[in-house]
Amino acid sequence: MCPWPEVDAQMRDWVKAVDDLRGASDEALPERLAGVHNRFEQIHPFLDGNGRTGRLVLNLILCRIGYPPAIIYKRDRNKYLQAMRRADNDGFGPLGELIARSVTTNLYRFVMPAVAGPVKLVPLPALDPLSRRGT
């Protein structure tokens, strides 16, 4: 958490880092996202709600660069907190992996069925050759 007189300058630097996400980099996008997300949490700009706000802002960033949101479920809380602690020491890999897996999971869970539509989806029993014996 930075001292409150530094919050404005730190947040301006953070916004610049978010803007730079679209640029070319040797670092993988999930790790850059992890760095930006972790930096927001380190700045801690609000008295309360920084974690929720940080995750919402992460999802806004993801959507603006063309990705589905990263929903981090309660069951993954410990893994998320461990990854954030590693990111505090510039180890962005675990947090980047958690973000990437969450985006991929949500892509398959929510986006793909919406794109495929109900006509293109086949009920699972229809794929089982044993269930079609009676037909």
Steps between C-alpha positions, in 0.01 A plus 500: 500500500648834403462812715187695408686809367662274238179329383428752222846471343508123544158461336609719207802273451272197528265635230803552273603137563149386407517704179835336420347149518403521133857567394755240402688331781724201559287411803189285451166682526375303805813596692464865399136490612613343828750782547241770437244330725751450779622859473144629545468294816836630627392861451182423697326825398181454707428452868292189429415280202839507327497127425154501345575821312832363378336185364226705332760729343696194383184379325442841345857493365452146366175595324656813350782298347258240365498222760221362717508582872706305749264382771699390801278271703494477878641145479814651339545768767804340666670440166425862401640641826815286471548619142454862612767453768739362238415793273591738784856371449483532118405135448212564259487150348257335746260796495525522122421129474202538733367789289558312172330184630206702628458677166518167313253333736254786459548495125393136487230534765324816383621628165517183290141387575375852422686502167396146409134564581246241609461349151868407477519340845429129528370350825760270659274191496476534121875440478481171691458211251344279772218746561397487132440122492127537538469728198 
